[in-house]
Amino acid sequence: MTIQEQLENLHQYASRQIDVGGAHLSMDELYDLWRLENLPAEELAQSVGAIREALSDMEAGDQGLPMEDHLARLRAKYNIPDVA
């Protein structure tokens, strides 16, 4: 799909969302929703695979990492100050 076609598709999508009650959405939110619904097949397959793997891990007993711990690791890795 050309960039022009993508822009036209995004415009049509955003207009439809606004028409059905999405007028409160920001431009970023509209773009994010459009992106989610228009992922390239390879990217969609990777995302679905990652979700399936995570669900399988959970079914096997993996409880994951608490959000606070995960965020602390990200802050440390990328030198992001804790502004909480």
N, C-alpha and C positions, 0 to 999 in steps of 0.2 A: 504494500500500500504506500503510495507516495505521501509526502508530507502534506500536500494540499488535500489529499483524500482524508488523511488523519484529522486535519484541522476541521474539515467539513463534518466529519463523523462526530468529532468532539462537540462542535457547535450544535448539531442536531440533538445529540444526547443531552447536553446541558439544557437546551430549550425544552425538551420533553420532561426532564426532571423538574424544572421550574413550573411547568404546566400542571404537574401532578402533585404539587405541594412542596417542592423542594426549594422554594424561593429563599428560605432561611440559610441554605447551604452557601459556604464561601466558594470562591473560584478554586481554591486548593482542594476543598472537599469534593467538588464536582469533578475535578480532574482525577483525583484519586479513585473515585467511584468508576469513572470511565475507564481508567487504566485497569482496574480489577476485572472489569467485564470485557476487556479487550486485550488480555495478555496473549503474547505469542504462544503458540502451541508448546514449544520447548520449555518456555518459562512456566507455563501452567503445569506441565508434566512434572517439572522439578518441584514445584510447590506442593502438588498433590502427593508426590513421593515423600517429601519431607514430613508432611502431616501424617501420612500413613505410618512412617517410621516412628514418629513421636507417639502416636496412639499405640503402636505395638509395644514400645518401651514402657508406656504407662500400664498396659495390660500385664506386662511382665513384672510389674512392681516398682519400676523407676518412678520416684516421686518428684524428680526434677530438682531445680534449685530455687529457693525462695527469691522473689523478685528483688528484695533489698540486697541480697548477696550478688545477684546478677548485675544490678545497677552499680554496686560498689566496684565490681571487677571491671566493668566498662569505664567507670570514672578513672580508675587507676591506670588502665591500659592506655587511655587517650588523654590523660592529664586533665580531666574535667573536674573543676572544684565542686564540692558538695554545697549547694546553695539552699539547702532545706532549712 
